[in-house]
Amino acid sequence: MALAAGLLAAACDNYDADIEAVQAAEFAPGSTNAEFANELAGSDGSVEWSAEKVDGREGTVRVIADIERPSSSGRAHEIRFEYLHERGTARVRLDRALVDGREQNLLSGMLNLLLLQLD
């Protein structure tokens, strides 16, 4: 039993460095992805970071920021950013953004995020 647990742990990838790289990457000049996510969550919200391998893309990890932001109406908004971290080049890029379960393009996504700030 201990041998099986040891083999399972060895087979699992550790994504801590990938999460740290995405958090530290610049969202905008002077602001990191982690700072932006925390700002969106606000003082009463939360941010959870996770990561997973990308099937068919060796050396690329998907890092996910799940943000919950309470609103004045009582309903919490759910925001998800999915980044791709390429380990070989250390490149980080935003792959997908979802607001309340709906995928956003760059322009509508930024407008919706600004509206959430006002809510």
CNS distance restraints for C-alpha pairs under 8 A (distance, minus, plus):
assign (resid   1 and name CA) (resid   5 and name CA) 6.35 0.50 0.50
assign (resid   2 and name CA) (resid   6 and name CA) 6.13 0.50 0.50
assign (resid   3 and name CA) (resid   7 and name CA) 6.20 0.50 0.50
assign (resid   4 and name CA) (resid   8 and name CA) 6.11 0.50 0.50
assign (resid   5 and name CA) (resid   9 and name CA) 6.17 0.50 0.50
assign (resid   6 and name CA) (resid  10 and name CA) 6.17 0.50 0.50
assign (resid   7 and name CA) (resid  11 and name CA) 6.19 0.50 0.50
assign (resid   8 and name CA) (resid  12 and name CA) 6.45 0.50 0.50
assign (resid  15 and name CA) (resid  19 and name CA) 6.26 0.50 0.50
assign (resid  15 and name CA) (resid  51 and name CA) 6.14 0.50 0.50
assign (resid  15 and name CA) (resid  52 and name CA) 7.48 0.50 0.50
assign (resid  15 and name CA) (resid  61 and name CA) 7.95 0.50 0.50
assign (resid  16 and name CA) (resid  20 and name CA) 6.17 0.50 0.50
assign (resid  17 and name CA) (resid  21 and name CA) 6.08 0.50 0.50
assign (resid  18 and name CA) (resid  22 and name CA) 6.32 0.50 0.50
assign (resid  18 and name CA) (resid  51 and name CA) 7.65 0.50 0.50
assign (resid  18 and name CA) (resid  61 and name CA) 7.08 0.50 0.50
assign (resid  18 and name CA) (resid  63 and name CA) 7.13 0.50 0.50
assign (resid  18 and name CA) (resid  85 and name CA) 6.52 0.50 0.50
assign (resid  18 and name CA) (resid  87 and name CA) 7.65 0.50 0.50
assign (resid  19 and name CA) (resid  23 and name CA) 6.11 0.50 0.50
assign (resid  19 and name CA) (resid  49 and name CA) 7.04 0.50 0.50
assign (resid  19 and name CA) (resid  50 and name CA) 7.08 0.50 0.50
assign (resid  19 and name CA) (resid  51 and name CA) 6.85 0.50 0.50
assign (resid  19 and name CA) (resid  63 and name CA) 6.09 0.50 0.50
assign (resid  20 and name CA) (resid  24 and name CA) 6.09 0.50 0.50
assign (resid  21 and name CA) (resid  25 and name CA) 6.14 0.50 0.50
assign (resid  21 and name CA) (resid  85 and name CA) 7.76 0.50 0.50
assign (resid  21 and name CA) (resid  90 and name CA) 7.80 0.50 0.50
assign (resid  21 and name CA) (resid  92 and name CA) 7.74 0.50 0.50
assign (resid  22 and name CA) (resid  33 and name CA) 6.73 0.50 0.50
assign (resid  22 and name CA) (resid  34 and name CA) 7.90 0.50 0.50
assign (resid  22 and name CA) (resid  63 and name CA) 7.18 0.50 0.50
assign (resid  22 and name CA) (resid  83 and name CA) 7.32 0.50 0.50
assign (resid  22 and name CA) (resid  85 and name CA) 6.93 0.50 0.50
assign (resid  22 and name CA) (resid  92 and name CA) 6.22 0.50 0.50
assign (resid  23 and name CA) (resid  32 and name CA) 6.41 0.50 0.50
assign (resid  23 and name CA) (resid  33 and name CA) 4.98 0.50 0.50
assign (resid  23 and name CA) (resid  34 and name CA) 4.55 0.50 0.50
assign (resid  23 and name CA) (resid  35 and name CA) 7.94 0.50 0.50
assign (resid  24 and name CA) (resid  32 and name CA) 5.46 0.50 0.50
assign (resid  24 and name CA) (resid  33 and name CA) 6.36 0.50 0.50
assign (resid  24 and name CA) (resid  34 and name CA) 6.64 0.50 0.50
assign (resid  25 and name CA) (resid  32 and name CA) 5.44 0.50 0.50
assign (resid  25 and name CA) (resid  33 and name CA) 5.98 0.50 0.50
assign (resid  25 and name CA) (resid  92 and name CA) 6.98 0.50 0.50
assign (resid  26 and name CA) (resid  30 and name CA) 7.07 0.50 0.50
assign (resid  26 and name CA) (resid  31 and name CA) 5.68 0.50 0.50
assign (resid  26 and name CA) (resid  32 and name CA) 4.24 0.50 0.50
assign (resid  26 and name CA) (resid  33 and name CA) 5.94 0.50 0.50
assign (resid  27 and name CA) (resid  31 and name CA) 5.71 0.50 0.50
assign (resid  27 and name CA) (resid  32 and name CA) 5.00 0.50 0.50
assign (resid  27 and name CA) (resid  33 and name CA) 4.92 0.50 0.50
assign (resid  27 and name CA) (resid  36 and name CA) 7.10 0.50 0.50
assign (resid  28 and name CA) (resid  32 and name CA) 6.91 0.50 0.50
assign (resid  31 and name CA) (resid  35 and name CA) 6.22 0.50 0.50
assign (resid  31 and name CA) (resid  36 and name CA) 6.73 0.50 0.50
assign (resid  32 and name CA) (resid  36 and name CA) 6.26 0.50 0.50
assign (resid  33 and name CA) (resid  37 and name CA) 6.13 0.50 0.50
assign (resid  34 and name CA) (resid  38 and name CA) 6.14 0.50 0.50
assign (resid  35 and name CA) (resid  39 and name CA) 6.07 0.50 0.50
assign (resid  36 and name CA) (resid  40 and name CA) 6.20 0.50 0.50
assign (resid  37 and name CA) (resid  41 and name CA) 6.26 0.50 0.50
assign (resid  37 and name CA) (resid  47 and name CA) 6.81 0.50 0.50
assign (resid  37 and name CA) (resid  65 and name CA) 7.48 0.50 0.50
assign (resid  37 and name CA) (resid  67 and name CA) 6.89 0.50 0.50
assign (resid  38 and name CA) (resid  42 and name CA) 6.29 0.50 0.50
assign (resid  38 and name CA) (resid  46 and name CA) 7.41 0.50 0.50
assign (resid  38 and name CA) (resid  47 and name CA) 6.59 0.50 0.50
assign (resid  39 and name CA) (resid  43 and name CA) 8.00 0.50 0.50
assign (resid  40 and name CA) (resid  67 and name CA) 7.54 0.50 0.50
assign (resid  40 and name CA) (resid  69 and name CA) 6.94 0.50 0.50
assign (resid  40 and name CA) (resid 113 and name CA) 7.82 0.50 0.50
assign (resid  40 and name CA) (resid 117 and name CA) 7.14 0.50 0.50
assign (resid  41 and name CA) (resid  45 and name CA) 4.43 0.50 0.50
assign (resid  41 and name CA) (resid  46 and name CA) 5.54 0.50 0.50
assign (resid  41 and name CA) (resid  47 and name CA) 6.63 0.50 0.50
assign (resid  41 and name CA) (resid  67 and name CA) 5.92 0.50 0.50
assign (resid  41 and name CA) (resid  68 and name CA) 5.88 0.50 0.50
assign (resid  41 and name CA) (resid  69 and name CA) 4.67 0.50 0.50
assign (resid  41 and name CA) (resid  70 and name CA) 7.76 0.50 0.50
assign (resid  42 and name CA) (resid  46 and name CA) 7.69 0.50 0.50
assign (resid  42 and name CA) (resid  69 and name CA) 6.61 0.50 0.50
assign (resid  44 and name CA) (resid  69 and name CA) 7.23 0.50 0.50
assign (resid  44 and name CA) (resid  70 and name CA) 6.72 0.50 0.50
assign (resid  45 and name CA) (resid  67 and name CA) 7.34 0.50 0.50
assign (resid  45 and name CA) (resid  68 and name CA) 5.34 0.50 0.50
assign (resid  45 and name CA) (resid  69 and name CA) 4.64 0.50 0.50
assign (resid  45 and name CA) (resid  70 and name CA) 5.97 0.50 0.50
assign (resid  46 and name CA) (resid  67 and name CA) 5.75 0.50 0.50
assign (resid  46 and name CA) (resid  68 and name CA) 5.29 0.50 0.50
assign (resid  46 and name CA) (resid  69 and name CA) 6.87 0.50 0.50
assign (resid  47 and name CA) (resid  65 and name CA) 6.51 0.50 0.50
assign (resid  47 and name CA) (resid  66 and name CA) 5.63 0.50 0.50
assign (resid  47 and name CA) (resid  67 and name CA) 4.49 0.50 0.50
assign (resid  47 and name CA) (resid  68 and name CA) 6.52 0.50 0.50
assign (resid  48 and name CA) (resid  65 and name CA) 5.73 0.50 0.50
assign (resid  48 and name CA) (resid  66 and name CA) 5.17 0.50 0.50
assign (resid  48 and name CA) (resid  67 and name CA) 6.54 0.50 0.50
assign (resid  49 and name CA) (resid  63 and name CA) 7.18 0.50 0.50
assign (resid  49 and name CA) (resid  64 and name CA) 5.63 0.50 0.50
assign (resid  49 and name CA) (resid  65 and name CA) 4.69 0.50 0.50
assign (resid  49 and name CA) (resid  66 and name CA) 6.43 0.50 0.50
assign (resid  50 and name CA) (resid  63 and name CA) 5.83 0.50 0.50
assign (resid  50 and name CA) (resid  64 and name CA) 5.22 0.50 0.50
assign (resid  50 and name CA) (resid  65 and name CA) 6.72 0.50 0.50
assign (resid  51 and name CA) (resid  61 and name CA) 6.73 0.50 0.50
assign (resid  51 and name CA) (resid  62 and name CA) 5.49 0.50 0.50
assign (resid  51 and name CA) (resid  63 and name CA) 4.26 0.50 0.50
assign (resid  51 and name CA) (resid  64 and name CA) 5.83 0.50 0.50
assign (resid  52 and name CA) (resid  61 and name CA) 5.85 0.50 0.50
assign (resid  52 and name CA) (resid  62 and name CA) 5.38 0.50 0.50
assign (resid  52 and name CA) (resid  63 and name CA) 6.66 0.50 0.50
assign (resid  53 and name CA) (resid  60 and name CA) 6.66 0.50 0.50
assign (resid  53 and name CA) (resid  61 and name CA) 4.72 0.50 0.50
assign (resid  53 and name CA) (resid  62 and name CA) 6.06 0.50 0.50
assign (resid  54 and name CA) (resid  58 and name CA) 7.40 0.50 0.50
assign (resid  54 and name CA) (resid  60 and name CA) 6.04 0.50 0.50
assign (resid  54 and name CA) (resid  61 and name CA) 5.59 0.50 0.50
assign (resid  54 and name CA) (resid  62 and name CA) 6.14 0.50 0.50
assign (resid  59 and name CA) (resid  86 and name CA) 5.95 0.50 0.50
assign (resid  59 and name CA) (resid  87 and name CA) 5.40 0.50 0.50
assign (resid  59 and name CA) (resid  88 and name CA) 6.57 0.50 0.50
assign (resid  60 and name CA) (resid  84 and name CA) 6.56 0.50 0.50
assign (resid  60 and name CA) (resid  85 and name CA) 5.60 0.50 0.50
assign (resid  60 and name CA) (resid  86 and name CA) 4.49 0.50 0.50
assign (resid  60 and name CA) (resid  87 and name CA) 6.04 0.50 0.50
assign (resid  61 and name CA) (resid  84 and name CA) 5.74 0.50 0.50
assign (resid  61 and name CA) (resid  85 and name CA) 5.19 0.50 0.50
assign (resid  61 and name CA) (resid  86 and name CA) 6.54 0.50 0.50
assign (resid  61 and name CA) (resid  87 and name CA) 7.59 0.50 0.50
assign (resid  62 and name CA) (resid  82 and name CA) 6.51 0.50 0.50
assign (resid  62 and name CA) (resid  83 and name CA) 5.62 0.50 0.50
assign (resid  62 and name CA) (resid  84 and name CA) 4.71 0.50 0.50
assign (resid  62 and name CA) (resid  85 and name CA) 6.34 0.50 0.50
assign (resid  63 and name CA) (resid  82 and name CA) 5.80 0.50 0.50
assign (resid  63 and name CA) (resid  83 and name CA) 5.12 0.50 0.50
assign (resid  63 and name CA) (resid  84 and name CA) 6.23 0.50 0.50
assign (resid  63 and name CA) (resid  85 and name CA) 7.08 0.50 0.50
assign (resid  64 and name CA) (resid  80 and name CA) 6.91 0.50 0.50
assign (resid  64 and name CA) (resid  81 and name CA) 5.74 0.50 0.50
assign (resid  64 and name CA) (resid  82 and name CA) 4.61 0.50 0.50
assign (resid  64 and name CA) (resid  83 and name CA) 6.30 0.50 0.50
assign (resid  65 and name CA) (resid  80 and name CA) 5.64 0.50 0.50
assign (resid  65 and name CA) (resid  81 and name CA) 5.19 0.50 0.50
assign (resid  65 and name CA) (resid  82 and name CA) 6.57 0.50 0.50
assign (resid  66 and name CA) (resid  78 and name CA) 7.23 0.50 0.50
assign (resid  66 and name CA) (resid  79 and name CA) 6.00 0.50 0.50
assign (resid  66 and name CA) (resid  80 and name CA) 4.68 0.50 0.50
assign (resid  66 and name CA) (resid  81 and name CA) 6.74 0.50 0.50
assign (resid  67 and name CA) (resid  78 and name CA) 5.80 0.50 0.50
assign (resid  67 and name CA) (resid  79 and name CA) 4.97 0.50 0.50
assign (resid  67 and name CA) (resid  80 and name CA) 6.11 0.50 0.50
assign (resid  68 and name CA) (resid  76 and name CA) 6.33 0.50 0.50
assign (resid  68 and name CA) (resid  77 and name CA) 5.74 0.50 0.50
assign (resid  68 and name CA) (resid  78 and name CA) 4.83 0.50 0.50
assign (resid  68 and name CA) (resid  79 and name CA) 6.39 0.50 0.50
assign (resid  69 and name CA) (resid  76 and name CA) 5.38 0.50 0.50
assign (resid  69 and name CA) (resid  77 and name CA) 5.06 0.50 0.50
assign (resid  69 and name CA) (resid  78 and name CA) 6.48 0.50 0.50
assign (resid  69 and name CA) (resid  79 and name CA) 7.83 0.50 0.50
assign (resid  70 and name CA) (resid  74 and name CA) 6.54 0.50 0.50
assign (resid  70 and name CA) (resid  75 and name CA) 6.27 0.50 0.50
assign (resid  70 and name CA) (resid  76 and name CA) 4.09 0.50 0.50
assign (resid  70 and name CA) (resid  77 and name CA) 6.13 0.50 0.50
assign (resid  71 and name CA) (resid  75 and name CA) 5.72 0.50 0.50
assign (resid  71 and name CA) (resid  76 and name CA) 5.54 0.50 0.50
assign (resid  71 and name CA) (resid  77 and name CA) 6.92 0.50 0.50
assign (resid  71 and name CA) (resid 116 and name CA) 7.86 0.50 0.50
assign (resid  71 and name CA) (resid 119 and name CA) 5.74 0.50 0.50
assign (resid  72 and name CA) (resid 119 and name CA) 6.11 0.50 0.50
assign (resid  77 and name CA) (resid  99 and name CA) 7.36 0.50 0.50
assign (resid  77 and name CA) (resid 100 and name CA) 5.85 0.50 0.50
assign (resid  77 and name CA) (resid 116 and name CA) 7.95 0.50 0.50
assign (resid  78 and name CA) (resid  99 and name CA) 5.94 0.50 0.50
assign (resid  78 and name CA) (resid 100 and name CA) 4.83 0.50 0.50
assign (resid  78 and name CA) (resid 101 and name CA) 7.18 0.50 0.50
assign (resid  79 and name CA) (resid  97 and name CA) 7.43 0.50 0.50
assign (resid  79 and name CA) (resid  98 and name CA) 5.64 0.50 0.50
assign (resid  79 and name CA) (resid  99 and name CA) 4.58 0.50 0.50
assign (resid  79 and name CA) (resid 100 and name CA) 6.08 0.50 0.50
assign (resid  79 and name CA) (resid 101 and name CA) 7.62 0.50 0.50
assign (resid  80 and name CA) (resid  96 and name CA) 7.97 0.50 0.50
assign (resid  80 and name CA) (resid  97 and name CA) 5.69 0.50 0.50
assign (resid  80 and name CA) (resid  98 and name CA) 5.05 0.50 0.50
assign (resid  80 and name CA) (resid  99 and name CA) 6.57 0.50 0.50
assign (resid  81 and name CA) (resid  94 and name CA) 7.13 0.50 0.50
assign (resid  81 and name CA) (resid  95 and name CA) 7.71 0.50 0.50
assign (resid  81 and name CA) (resid  96 and name CA) 5.91 0.50 0.50
assign (resid  81 and name CA) (resid  97 and name CA) 4.66 0.50 0.50
assign (resid  81 and name CA) (resid  98 and name CA) 6.57 0.50 0.50
assign (resid  82 and name CA) (resid  94 and name CA) 6.10 0.50 0.50
assign (resid  82 and name CA) (resid  95 and name CA) 5.51 0.50 0.50
assign (resid  82 and name CA) (resid  96 and name CA) 5.04 0.50 0.50
assign (resid  82 and name CA) (resid  97 and name CA) 6.34 0.50 0.50
assign (resid  83 and name CA) (resid  92 and name CA) 6.69 0.50 0.50
assign (resid  83 and name CA) (resid  93 and name CA) 5.48 0.50 0.50
assign (resid  83 and name CA) (resid  94 and name CA) 4.33 0.50 0.50
assign (resid  83 and name CA) (resid  95 and name CA) 5.08 0.50 0.50
assign (resid  83 and name CA) (resid  96 and name CA) 6.97 0.50 0.50
assign (resid  84 and name CA) (resid  91 and name CA) 7.94 0.50 0.50
assign (resid  84 and name CA) (resid  92 and name CA) 5.69 0.50 0.50
assign (resid  84 and name CA) (resid  93 and name CA) 5.45 0.50 0.50
assign (resid  84 and name CA) (resid  94 and name CA) 6.42 0.50 0.50
assign (resid  84 and name CA) (resid  95 and name CA) 6.22 0.50 0.50
assign (resid  85 and name CA) (resid  90 and name CA) 6.57 0.50 0.50
assign (resid  85 and name CA) (resid  91 and name CA) 5.77 0.50 0.50
assign (resid  85 and name CA) (resid  92 and name CA) 4.63 0.50 0.50
assign (resid  85 and name CA) (resid  93 and name CA) 6.83 0.50 0.50
assign (resid  86 and name CA) (resid  90 and name CA) 5.36 0.50 0.50
assign (resid  86 and name CA) (resid  91 and name CA) 5.21 0.50 0.50
assign (resid  86 and name CA) (resid  92 and name CA) 6.56 0.50 0.50
assign (resid  87 and name CA) (resid  91 and name CA) 7.20 0.50 0.50
assign (resid  96 and name CA) (resid 103 and name CA) 7.17 0.50 0.50
assign (resid  96 and name CA) (resid 104 and name CA) 7.51 0.50 0.50
assign (resid  97 and name CA) (resid 103 and name CA) 5.83 0.50 0.50
assign (resid  97 and name CA) (resid 104 and name CA) 5.56 0.50 0.50
assign (resid  97 and name CA) (resid 105 and name CA) 7.44 0.50 0.50
assign (resid  97 and name CA) (resid 109 and name CA) 7.12 0.50 0.50
assign (resid  98 and name CA) (resid 102 and name CA) 5.10 0.50 0.50
assign (resid  98 and name CA) (resid 103 and name CA) 4.31 0.50 0.50
assign (resid  98 and name CA) (resid 104 and name CA) 5.60 0.50 0.50
assign (resid  98 and name CA) (resid 109 and name CA) 7.78 0.50 0.50
assign (resid  99 and name CA) (resid 103 and name CA) 6.58 0.50 0.50
assign (resid  99 and name CA) (resid 104 and name CA) 6.95 0.50 0.50
assign (resid  99 and name CA) (resid 109 and name CA) 7.50 0.50 0.50
assign (resid  99 and name CA) (resid 112 and name CA) 7.57 0.50 0.50
assign (resid  99 and name CA) (resid 113 and name CA) 7.91 0.50 0.50
assign (resid 104 and name CA) (resid 108 and name CA) 6.05 0.50 0.50
assign (resid 104 and name CA) (resid 109 and name CA) 4.70 0.50 0.50
assign (resid 105 and name CA) (resid 109 and name CA) 5.51 0.50 0.50
assign (resid 106 and name CA) (resid 110 and name CA) 6.21 0.50 0.50
assign (resid 107 and name CA) (resid 111 and name CA) 6.39 0.50 0.50
assign (resid 108 and name CA) (resid 112 and name CA) 6.08 0.50 0.50
assign (resid 109 and name CA) (resid 113 and name CA) 6.18 0.50 0.50
assign (resid 110 and name CA) (resid 114 and name CA) 6.20 0.50 0.50
assign (resid 111 and name CA) (resid 115 and name CA) 6.25 0.50 0.50
assign (resid 112 and name CA) (resid 116 and name CA) 6.24 0.50 0.50
assign (resid 113 and name CA) (resid 117 and name CA) 6.49 0.50 0.50
assign (resid 114 and name CA) (resid 118 and name CA) 6.79 0.50 0.50
assign (resid 115 and name CA) (resid 119 and name CA) 6.40 0.50 0.50
